[in-house]
Amino acid sequence: MASPSVTRFLIILFVALGSLTYGYCASIIATTLGQPSFLSYFALDTRTDSTAIQGAINGLFQAGGLVGALSSGSFADKYGRRWPIFASAILTVVGGGLQAGSVAVAMYIVMRFVTGIGIGALVTLVPLYQSEISPPAIRGLLVGMHGVLICVGYALASWIGLAFYFVNASGAQWRIPLAIQCLAPLALAAGVLFLPESPRWLLSQDRSDEAFASFAKTRDAVADGDHRLDFELLREQVRQETYESHKWIDFIKQPGLRKRCIIGWLTMFGAQGTATLVINNYGPSLYKSLGYGTVQQLLIQCGWISICPIGNWINALVVDKVGRMRLLMFGFAGCVVALVGECITVSIFQKHGQSGVASAAVFFLFLHITFFSVSVDATSYIYASEIFPTPARAKGLSISVSGLFVATIIFLQAAPTAFAEVGWKYYLLFVCITSVLFVVIWLWFPETRQKPLEDISNLFGDAPRGETKHEEVVSTKETSQPKAVS
């Protein structure tokens, strides 16, 4: 039988199939829009409104994501973490399957919206669940797997899209890659209900016996201390937190929750304000503007996105040692440098058309994804998932992740027109956003590294409810062995 630490890691990886689903579904559109048969089937190579339709394909997907992210919090509070993940995975399977079978561009756009709802919920619920079953000392590493698997999804979509570019059967060239997006959520739906429920949610529902059984499955007594005593402390902290139920209006009225929402939302918005998803989704078009042929465009795109899983793995390994704030600031500063370099090289290329300058422009895009993946991507999800108290975590993370989709709706919808009208100057918008966020993080964001989820409330000035009881439990842990939890 596997040890609790191995079991915990396997659970983290399995539920991260939802992360992979988000990455694949979000990224497959980049190569799909580069497939000649897709463009000709929907007449996007001849229609006068092709640019607007491509913007709608991306924009409505992200709009669906926003709906999914905001709605998932209430369902997670009511039904736990597993059932909403199951429902979201099924919705994604349905949307992905009907995308692959689309016979009209309107049908395809609507199914992109449906799929967006599913992945919007998954990208919120997965780090929520991961953070609630992870011990503080390695929470960054475990929740960081969310970012790693998102990028694995990105990379798979790019390489599969490249491979099917060489398939002669026109329908298969784009329909099969779209159908493949159903596999990961189908596997997730098949197995997620067999995973232990979040012990924090079970405690909030006054189901202590089930909560302890779930807690024990993912806690190693040798590595993590006596989990019975840890559970008693957790139960007392959750009990104190649940004296107040949190309605949506409380996230505006209560100062501590309001500050968390602003910080979480800015973190997720700022991560997309680096232009990473714009570069990803419109990569082939960007490389085409630099003079590269279709196969070269797809190859560069695959190489670019393949950096992301490796970078996110490094991010997950170092985030608990370096801290959240240092990594975010390092990554944002690096992205600004890379974007400035991109602006300079693209502007020179447009004047002189030198191939060496085009290569330099590609280099700065690779530098950008390197900075982003090793320090921002996984860190943003880790940070946003751990700053809220247990009763408010699902709704709070929903609000935070909505920042991601608000950013992508705005930036992706505008990108085709912006690149057509102002070209490289569109990057200046992201330079400004990222520079401002760097300063905001430096001055205002608290560090949460290796702090128990229930103790992070002190960083936001929350009233110290039950402090005496908290100290009593800690004292008991140091001086005696507890009785079994009934």
C-alpha positions as CSV (number, residue, x, y, z in Angstrom):
1,M,0.0,0.0,0.0
2,A,1.3,3.4,-0.9
3,S,2.4,5.8,1.9
4,P,0.2,8.8,2.6
5,S,2.7,11.2,1.0
6,V,2.7,9.1,-2.2
7,T,-1.1,8.9,-2.1
8,R,-1.3,12.7,-1.7
9,F,1.0,13.3,-4.7
10,L,-0.9,10.9,-6.9
11,I,-4.2,12.6,-5.9
12,I,-2.7,16.0,-6.7
13,L,-1.5,14.8,-10.2
14,F,-4.8,13.0,-11.0
15,V,-7.0,16.0,-10.2
16,A,-4.6,18.1,-12.2
17,L,-6.1,16.4,-15.3
18,G,-8.5,19.3,-15.0
19,S,-5.5,21.7,-15.3
20,L,-4.2,19.8,-18.4
21,T,-7.7,20.1,-19.8
22,Y,-7.7,23.9,-19.4
23,G,-4.3,24.2,-21.0
24,Y,-5.2,22.0,-24.0
25,C,-8.6,23.6,-24.6
26,A,-7.2,27.1,-24.3
27,S,-4.2,26.4,-26.5
28,I,-5.5,24.2,-29.3
29,I,-7.1,27.2,-31.0
30,A,-3.7,28.6,-31.8
31,T,-2.8,25.7,-34.1
32,T,-6.4,25.2,-35.2
33,L,-6.5,28.8,-36.7
34,G,-3.3,27.8,-38.5
35,Q,-4.8,24.7,-40.2
36,P,-5.6,25.5,-43.8
37,S,-8.5,23.0,-43.9
38,F,-10.1,24.7,-40.9
39,L,-9.9,28.1,-42.4
40,S,-11.3,26.9,-45.7
41,Y,-14.1,24.9,-44.2
42,F,-15.5,27.9,-42.4
43,A,-14.4,30.3,-45.2
44,L,-12.2,32.2,-42.8
45,D,-9.6,32.6,-45.5
46,T,-12.0,34.5,-47.7
47,R,-14.6,36.2,-45.4
48,T,-14.2,40.0,-44.9
49,D,-15.2,39.6,-41.3
50,S,-12.6,36.8,-40.6
51,T,-10.6,38.9,-38.1
52,A,-13.8,39.6,-36.1
53,I,-14.8,36.0,-36.1
54,Q,-11.4,34.9,-34.9
55,G,-11.7,37.4,-32.1
56,A,-15.1,36.0,-31.2
57,I,-13.8,32.4,-31.2
58,N,-11.2,33.4,-28.6
59,G,-13.3,36.0,-26.7
60,L,-16.4,33.8,-26.2
61,F,-14.3,31.0,-24.9
62,Q,-12.8,33.3,-22.3
63,A,-16.3,34.7,-21.6
64,G,-17.5,31.1,-20.9
65,G,-14.5,30.7,-18.6
66,L,-15.5,33.8,-16.7
67,V,-19.0,32.3,-16.2
68,G,-17.6,29.0,-15.1
69,A,-15.1,30.6,-12.6
70,L,-17.7,32.8,-11.0
71,S,-20.4,30.1,-10.7
72,S,-18.1,27.4,-9.4
73,G,-17.6,29.0,-6.0
74,S,-21.2,28.6,-4.9
75,F,-21.4,25.0,-6.1
76,A,-18.2,24.2,-4.3
77,D,-19.5,25.6,-1.1
78,K,-22.8,23.6,-1.4
79,Y,-21.7,20.3,-2.9
80,G,-18.1,20.0,-1.9
81,R,-15.1,20.0,-4.2
82,R,-15.4,16.7,-6.1
83,W,-19.0,16.9,-7.5
84,P,-18.4,20.3,-9.1
85,I,-15.2,19.0,-10.6
86,F,-17.1,16.0,-12.0
87,A,-19.8,18.2,-13.5
88,S,-17.3,20.6,-15.0
89,A,-15.4,17.8,-16.6
90,I,-18.6,16.4,-18.2
91,L,-19.5,19.8,-19.5
92,T,-16.0,20.1,-21.0
93,V,-16.4,16.7,-22.7
94,V,-19.7,17.7,-24.3
95,G,-18.4,21.1,-25.5
96,G,-15.2,19.6,-26.9
97,G,-17.0,16.8,-28.7
98,L,-19.4,19.2,-30.3
99,Q,-16.6,21.5,-31.3
100,A,-15.0,18.6,-33.2
101,G,-18.3,17.8,-34.9
102,S,-19.1,21.4,-35.8
103,V,-20.7,22.0,-39.2
104,A,-21.0,25.8,-39.0
105,V,-18.9,28.5,-37.6
106,A,-21.7,29.6,-35.3
107,M,-22.0,26.1,-33.9
108,Y,-18.2,26.1,-33.3
109,I,-18.3,29.4,-31.5
110,V,-21.2,28.4,-29.2
111,M,-19.4,25.1,-28.3
112,R,-16.3,27.1,-27.5
113,F,-18.4,29.1,-25.1
114,V,-19.8,25.9,-23.5
115,T,-16.3,24.4,-23.2
116,G,-15.1,27.7,-21.7
117,I,-17.7,27.4,-18.9
118,G,-16.3,23.9,-18.1
119,I,-12.6,24.9,-18.1
120,G,-13.4,28.1,-16.2
121,A,-14.8,26.0,-13.4
122,L,-11.9,23.5,-13.5
123,V,-9.2,26.1,-13.4
124,T,-10.8,27.4,-10.2
125,L,-11.7,24.1,-8.5
126,V,-8.5,22.2,-9.1
127,P,-6.1,24.5,-7.2
128,L,-8.9,25.0,-4.5
129,Y,-8.9,21.2,-3.9
130,Q,-5.2,20.9,-4.1
131,S,-4.5,23.7,-1.6
132,E,-6.9,22.2,0.9
133,I,-5.3,18.7,1.0
134,S,-1.7,20.0,1.0
135,P,0.5,20.5,4.1
136,P,1.9,24.0,4.5
137,A,5.6,23.1,4.1
138,I,5.1,21.8,0.5
139,R,1.8,23.5,-0.5
140,G,3.6,25.5,-3.1
141,L,5.1,22.4,-4.7
142,L,1.8,20.5,-4.8
143,V,-0.4,23.3,-5.9
144,G,2.3,24.2,-8.4
145,M,1.5,21.0,-10.2
146,H,-1.6,22.8,-11.4
147,G,0.6,25.2,-13.4
148,V,2.8,22.4,-14.6
149,L,-0.1,20.4,-16.0
150,I,-1.7,23.5,-17.6
151,C,1.5,24.0,-19.5
152,V,1.7,20.3,-20.4
153,G,-1.8,20.8,-21.9
154,Y,-0.5,23.9,-23.8
155,A,2.5,21.9,-25.2
156,L,0.4,18.8,-26.1
157,A,-2.0,21.0,-28.1
158,S,0.8,22.6,-30.0
159,W,2.6,19.4,-30.9
160,I,-0.6,17.6,-31.8
161,G,-1.7,20.5,-33.9
162,L,1.7,20.5,-35.7
163,A,1.5,16.7,-36.3
164,F,-2.0,16.9,-37.8
165,Y,-0.9,19.7,-40.1
166,F,0.7,17.0,-42.2
167,V,-2.5,14.9,-42.3
168,N,-4.0,15.1,-45.8
169,A,-7.6,14.2,-44.9
170,S,-9.0,17.8,-44.5
171,G,-11.6,17.1,-41.8
172,A,-9.2,15.0,-39.7
173,Q,-6.6,17.8,-39.8
174,W,-8.6,19.9,-37.3
175,R,-11.4,17.7,-36.0
176,I,-9.2,15.0,-34.4
177,P,-7.1,17.5,-32.4
178,L,-10.3,19.1,-31.2
179,A,-11.7,15.7,-30.2
180,I,-8.6,14.9,-28.2
181,Q,-9.5,17.6,-25.8
182,C,-12.2,15.3,-24.4
183,L,-9.9,12.6,-23.2
184,A,-8.4,14.2,-20.1
185,P,-11.8,15.5,-18.7
186,L,-13.4,12.2,-19.4
187,A,-10.7,10.4,-17.4
188,L,-11.1,13.0,-14.6
189,A,-14.9,12.5,-14.5
190,A,-14.4,8.8,-14.3
191,G,-12.2,8.9,-11.2
192,V,-12.7,12.1,-9.3
193,L,-15.6,10.8,-7.2
194,F,-13.2,8.1,-5.8
195,L,-10.9,10.7,-4.4
196,P,-11.2,11.9,-0.7
197,E,-13.2,15.0,-0.2
198,S,-11.6,18.1,1.1
199,P,-11.3,17.7,4.9
200,R,-11.8,21.5,5.3
201,W,-15.1,21.4,3.5
202,L,-16.2,18.4,5.4
203,L,-15.4,20.1,8.7
204,S,-17.3,23.2,7.5
205,Q,-20.3,20.9,7.1
206,D,-19.9,19.4,10.6
207,R,-18.9,16.0,9.2
208,S,-15.9,15.4,11.5
209,D,-15.5,11.6,11.2
210,E,-15.4,11.8,7.4
211,A,-13.1,14.8,7.6
212,F,-10.6,12.9,9.8
213,A,-10.6,9.9,7.5
214,S,-9.9,12.2,4.5
215,F,-7.3,14.1,6.4
216,A,-5.4,10.9,7.5
217,K,-5.2,9.6,3.9
218,T,-3.0,12.5,2.9
219,R,-0.9,13.0,6.1
220,D,2.2,11.1,6.9
221,A,2.7,10.9,10.7
222,V,6.5,10.7,10.4
223,A,6.9,13.5,7.8
224,D,4.1,15.8,8.9
225,G,3.9,15.3,12.6
226,D,1.1,13.6,14.6
227,H,-1.8,14.1,12.2
228,R,-4.4,13.5,14.9
229,L,-3.2,16.6,16.8
230,D,-2.9,18.5,13.5
231,F,-6.5,17.5,12.7
232,E,-7.7,18.8,16.1
233,L,-6.0,22.1,15.5
234,L,-7.5,22.3,12.0
235,R,-11.0,21.4,13.3
236,E,-10.8,24.1,15.9
237,Q,-9.6,26.7,13.4
238,V,-12.3,25.8,10.9
239,R,-14.9,25.9,13.6
240,Q,-13.9,29.4,14.6
241,E,-13.9,30.5,10.9
242,T,-17.4,29.1,10.3
243,Y,-19.0,31.3,13.0
244,E,-19.7,33.6,10.0
245,S,-21.1,32.5,6.7
246,H,-19.9,34.5,3.8
247,K,-22.3,35.9,1.2
248,W,-21.1,37.5,-2.0
249,I,-21.7,40.9,-0.6
250,D,-19.3,40.2,2.3
251,F,-16.4,40.2,-0.2
252,I,-17.1,43.9,-0.7
253,K,-18.2,44.9,2.8
254,Q,-15.6,43.2,5.0
255,P,-12.1,44.8,4.8
256,G,-10.1,41.6,5.2
257,L,-12.1,39.8,2.4
258,R,-12.1,42.8,0.2
259,K,-8.4,43.1,0.4
260,R,-8.0,39.4,-0.4
261,C,-10.3,39.8,-3.4
262,I,-8.4,42.8,-4.8
263,I,-5.0,41.0,-4.3
264,G,-6.2,37.7,-5.7
265,W,-7.9,39.4,-8.7
266,L,-4.9,41.5,-9.5
267,T,-2.6,38.5,-9.2
268,M,-4.6,36.6,-11.8
269,F,-5.3,39.6,-14.0
270,G,-1.6,40.6,-13.8
271,A,-0.4,37.2,-14.9
272,Q,-2.3,37.6,-18.1
273,G,-1.4,41.3,-18.3
274,T,2.1,40.0,-19.3
275,A,0.7,39.2,-22.8
276,T,1.6,35.5,-22.4
277,L,-1.8,34.1,-23.6
278,V,-1.9,36.6,-26.4
279,I,1.5,35.4,-27.6
280,N,0.3,31.8,-27.2
281,N,-3.0,32.1,-29.0
282,Y,-1.8,34.3,-31.9
283,G,1.7,32.8,-32.0
284,P,1.6,31.5,-35.6
285,S,0.2,34.9,-36.8
286,L,3.1,36.7,-35.0
287,Y,5.7,34.5,-36.6
288,K,4.0,34.9,-40.0
289,S,4.5,38.7,-39.7
290,L,8.2,38.1,-39.1
291,G,8.4,36.3,-42.5
292,Y,8.2,32.6,-41.4
293,G,6.4,30.0,-43.4
294,T,3.5,27.9,-42.0
295,V,5.6,24.9,-40.9
296,Q,8.2,27.2,-39.3
297,Q,5.4,29.1,-37.5
298,L,4.0,25.9,-36.0
299,L,7.5,24.6,-35.1
300,I,8.4,27.8,-33.4
301,Q,5.1,27.8,-31.5
302,C,5.7,24.2,-30.3
303,G,9.2,25.1,-29.2
304,W,8.0,28.2,-27.4
305,I,5.3,26.5,-25.5
306,S,7.4,23.5,-24.6
307,I,9.5,25.7,-22.3
308,C,6.4,26.3,-20.2
309,P,6.1,22.9,-18.4
310,I,9.8,22.8,-17.6
311,G,9.6,26.4,-16.2
312,N,6.5,25.6,-14.2
313,W,8.2,22.6,-12.7
314,I,11.1,24.8,-11.6
315,N,8.6,27.3,-10.3
316,A,6.9,24.6,-8.2
317,L,10.2,23.4,-6.8
318,V,11.5,26.8,-5.6
319,V,8.3,28.7,-4.6
320,D,8.3,27.3,-1.0
321,K,11.9,28.3,-0.6
322,V,12.1,31.7,-2.3
323,G,8.6,32.9,-1.5
324,R,5.6,34.1,-3.6
325,M,6.3,37.8,-3.8
326,R,9.9,37.6,-4.8
327,L,9.1,35.2,-7.6
328,L,6.2,37.3,-8.9
329,M,8.3,40.5,-8.9
330,F,11.2,38.7,-10.6
331,G,8.9,37.3,-13.3
332,F,7.1,40.6,-13.9
333,A,10.4,42.5,-14.2
334,G,11.7,39.8,-16.7
335,C,8.5,40.0,-18.8
336,V,8.9,43.7,-19.1
337,V,12.5,43.4,-20.3
338,A,11.5,40.8,-22.8
339,L,8.5,42.8,-24.1
340,V,10.6,45.9,-24.5
341,G,13.1,43.9,-26.5
342,E,10.3,42.5,-28.6
343,C,9.0,46.0,-29.4
344,I,12.5,47.2,-30.4
345,T,13.3,44.2,-32.7
346,V,9.9,44.1,-34.4
347,S,10.0,47.8,-35.1
348,I,13.4,47.4,-36.7
349,F,12.3,44.4,-38.7
350,Q,9.3,46.3,-40.1
351,K,11.7,49.0,-41.4
352,H,14.5,46.8,-42.7
353,G,13.2,43.2,-43.0
354,Q,16.5,41.6,-41.8
355,S,16.2,37.9,-41.0
356,G,18.6,38.3,-38.1
357,V,16.3,40.9,-36.5
358,A,13.4,38.5,-36.9
359,S,15.4,35.8,-35.1
360,A,16.1,38.4,-32.3
361,A,12.3,39.1,-32.1
362,V,11.7,35.3,-31.7
363,F,14.4,35.2,-29.0
364,F,12.6,37.8,-26.9
365,L,9.4,35.9,-27.1
366,F,11.2,32.8,-25.8
367,L,12.8,34.9,-23.1
368,H,9.4,36.1,-22.1
369,I,7.9,32.6,-21.7
370,T,11.0,31.6,-19.7
371,F,10.6,34.4,-17.2
372,F,6.8,33.9,-17.0
373,S,6.9,30.1,-16.5
374,V,9.7,29.9,-13.9
375,S,8.3,32.5,-11.6
376,V,4.7,33.8,-12.4
377,D,2.5,31.1,-13.8
378,A,2.3,28.5,-11.0
379,T,2.9,31.1,-8.3
380,S,-0.2,33.1,-9.3
381,Y,-2.5,30.0,-8.8
382,I,-0.7,29.1,-5.5
383,Y,-1.1,32.5,-4.1
384,A,-4.7,33.1,-5.1
385,S,-5.7,29.7,-3.7
386,E,-4.3,30.2,-0.2
387,I,-5.2,33.7,0.9
388,F,-8.8,33.1,1.8
389,P,-10.2,31.5,5.0
390,T,-11.9,28.1,4.6
391,P,-15.6,29.2,4.4
392,A,-14.7,31.9,1.9
393,R,-12.1,30.1,-0.1
394,A,-14.3,28.7,-2.9
395,K,-16.1,32.0,-3.6
396,G,-12.9,34.0,-3.1
397,L,-10.9,31.9,-5.5
398,S,-13.7,32.2,-8.0
399,I,-13.5,36.0,-7.8
400,S,-9.7,35.8,-8.1
401,V,-9.7,33.6,-11.2
402,S,-12.3,35.8,-12.8
403,G,-9.4,38.3,-13.1
404,L,-7.7,35.8,-15.5
405,F,-10.8,35.6,-17.7
406,V,-11.5,39.3,-17.7
407,A,-8.0,39.9,-18.8
408,T,-8.1,37.3,-21.6
409,I,-11.5,38.5,-22.8
410,I,-10.2,42.0,-23.2
411,F,-6.7,41.2,-24.6
412,L,-7.6,38.3,-26.9
413,Q,-10.7,39.9,-28.3
414,A,-8.7,43.0,-29.1
415,A,-5.6,41.3,-30.3
416,P,-6.4,40.6,-34.0
417,T,-7.5,44.2,-34.6
418,A,-4.7,45.7,-32.5
419,F,-2.0,43.8,-34.3
420,A,-3.5,44.7,-37.6
421,E,-3.8,48.4,-36.7
422,V,-0.9,49.2,-34.4
423,G,1.3,46.2,-34.7
424,W,4.1,45.9,-32.1
425,K,2.8,48.9,-30.2
426,Y,0.1,46.6,-28.7
427,Y,2.9,45.2,-26.5
428,L,3.4,48.6,-24.9
429,L,0.0,48.1,-23.2
430,F,1.3,45.0,-21.5
431,V,4.6,46.7,-20.6
432,C,2.6,49.3,-18.7
433,I,0.3,46.9,-16.9
434,T,3.1,44.6,-15.8
435,S,5.2,47.5,-14.6
436,V,2.4,48.9,-12.5
437,L,1.6,45.5,-11.0
438,F,5.3,45.1,-10.1
439,V,5.1,48.2,-7.9
440,V,1.7,47.2,-6.4
441,I,3.0,43.7,-5.4
442,W,6.1,45.2,-3.9
443,L,4.2,47.7,-1.7
444,W,1.0,45.9,-0.8
445,F,1.0,42.1,-1.2
446,P,1.8,40.0,2.0
447,E,4.0,36.9,1.8
448,T,2.3,33.6,2.6
449,R,5.2,31.1,2.2
450,Q,4.8,28.0,4.4
451,K,2.0,29.4,6.5
452,P,-0.9,27.2,7.4
453,L,-4.0,28.2,5.5
454,E,-5.9,29.0,8.7
455,D,-3.1,31.3,10.0
456,I,-2.9,33.5,6.9
457,S,-5.9,35.4,8.2
458,N,-3.5,37.3,10.5
459,L,-1.8,38.8,7.4
460,F,-5.1,40.5,6.5
461,G,-6.0,42.0,9.8
462,D,-8.9,39.6,10.6
463,A,-10.2,39.5,14.1
464,P,-8.4,36.7,16.0
465,R,-11.5,34.6,16.7
466,G,-10.8,31.7,19.1
467,E,-7.2,32.6,19.8
468,T,-7.3,31.2,23.3
469,K,-8.6,27.9,22.0
470,H,-6.0,27.9,19.3
471,E,-3.2,28.3,21.8
472,E,-4.7,25.6,24.0
473,V,-4.6,23.1,21.1
474,V,-1.0,24.0,20.3
475,S,-0.1,23.6,23.9
476,T,-1.7,20.2,24.0
477,K,0.2,19.1,21.0
478,E,3.5,20.0,22.7
479,T,2.8,18.3,26.0
480,S,0.5,15.3,25.6
481,Q,-1.0,12.8,23.3
482,P,-4.6,13.4,22.3
483,K,-7.5,11.1,22.6
484,A,-8.9,9.6,19.4
485,V,-11.2,11.9,17.5
486,S,-14.7,10.6,17.6
